[in-house]
């Protein structure tokens, strides 16, 4: 019975871990982001630094009449920045907890 309790506890703890795939930093930095967006026929909306080791590239659609895109793109970029920062803090907390155990 004790083994089942340990197994369930371990499963619950491992189920809460956040996993990230891919490089932590966008290749080429801000200029790489600009070129990436350009290659997708989009415009660079933002380049976000998330903590000391993570960056994100945010592209937005170009408007057909040459005017800037609506504020929806800015809101989306801000949301992504907040979520990325939250994930980075969670990952740091998970790393700190793993080192303490």
C-alpha positions as CSV (number, residue, x, y, z in Angstrom):
1,X,0.0,0.0,0.0
2,X,2.9,2.3,0.8
3,X,4.4,1.7,-2.7
4,X,1.1,2.7,-4.3
5,X,1.1,5.9,-2.3
6,X,4.6,6.7,-3.3
7,X,3.9,6.0,-7.0
8,X,0.8,8.2,-7.0
9,X,2.7,11.0,-5.3
10,X,5.5,10.8,-7.8
11,X,3.0,10.7,-10.7
12,X,1.2,13.8,-9.4
13,X,4.5,15.7,-9.0
14,X,5.8,14.8,-12.4
15,X,2.4,15.6,-14.0
16,X,2.8,19.3,-12.8
17,X,6.2,19.8,-14.5
18,X,6.3,22.2,-17.4
19,X,8.3,21.1,-20.5
20,X,9.7,23.3,-23.2
21,X,10.8,22.3,-26.6
22,X,13.1,24.1,-29.0
23,X,15.8,26.7,-28.4
24,X,15.4,29.1,-25.6
25,X,16.6,32.0,-27.6
26,X,15.3,33.0,-31.1
27,X,18.1,32.4,-33.7
28,X,19.7,35.6,-34.8
29,X,18.2,37.8,-32.2
30,X,16.1,40.8,-33.1
31,X,17.5,41.0,-36.7
32,X,16.8,37.3,-37.1
33,X,13.2,37.9,-36.0
34,X,12.9,40.7,-38.5
35,X,14.1,38.5,-41.4
36,X,11.9,35.6,-40.2
37,X,8.8,37.8,-40.3
38,X,9.8,39.3,-43.6
39,X,10.2,35.8,-45.1
40,X,6.7,35.0,-43.9
41,X,5.3,38.2,-45.6
42,X,4.6,39.6,-42.2
43,X,6.0,42.5,-40.1
44,X,8.0,42.2,-36.9
45,X,5.6,43.2,-34.2
46,X,7.8,42.6,-31.1
47,X,11.0,40.9,-29.9
48,X,10.5,39.9,-26.3
49,X,13.2,39.2,-23.7
50,X,11.8,36.7,-21.2
51,X,14.2,36.4,-18.3
52,X,18.0,36.1,-18.7
53,X,18.0,33.3,-21.3
54,X,14.8,33.4,-23.4
55,X,13.7,35.5,-26.3
56,X,10.6,35.4,-28.5
57,X,9.8,36.7,-31.9
58,X,6.3,38.0,-32.6
59,X,5.2,38.6,-36.2
60,X,2.0,40.4,-37.2
61,X,0.1,40.4,-40.5
62,X,0.7,43.3,-42.8
63,X,-2.4,45.4,-43.6
64,X,-3.3,45.6,-47.2
65,X,-3.8,49.4,-47.3
66,X,-0.4,50.1,-45.7
67,X,-1.9,51.3,-42.4
68,X,-0.7,49.8,-39.2
69,X,-2.5,46.7,-37.9
70,X,-5.1,47.1,-35.2
71,X,-4.4,47.1,-31.5
72,X,-5.3,43.4,-31.4
73,X,-1.7,42.6,-32.5
74,X,-0.3,44.7,-29.6
75,X,-2.6,43.0,-27.2
76,X,-1.6,39.6,-28.5
77,X,2.1,40.5,-28.2
78,X,1.6,41.7,-24.6
79,X,-0.3,38.5,-23.7
80,X,2.5,36.4,-25.2
81,X,5.1,38.3,-23.3
82,X,3.3,37.9,-20.0
83,X,2.7,34.2,-20.6
84,X,6.4,33.7,-21.6
85,X,7.6,35.5,-18.5
86,X,5.2,33.4,-16.3
87,X,6.5,30.2,-17.9
88,X,10.1,31.3,-17.3
89,X,9.4,32.0,-13.6
90,X,7.7,28.6,-13.3
91,X,10.6,26.8,-15.0
92,X,13.1,28.6,-12.6
93,X,11.0,27.6,-9.6
94,X,10.9,24.0,-10.9
95,X,14.6,24.0,-11.3
96,X,15.1,25.4,-7.8
97,X,12.8,22.8,-6.3
98,X,14.6,20.0,-8.2
99,X,18.0,21.2,-6.8
100,X,16.6,21.3,-3.3
101,X,15.4,17.7,-3.4
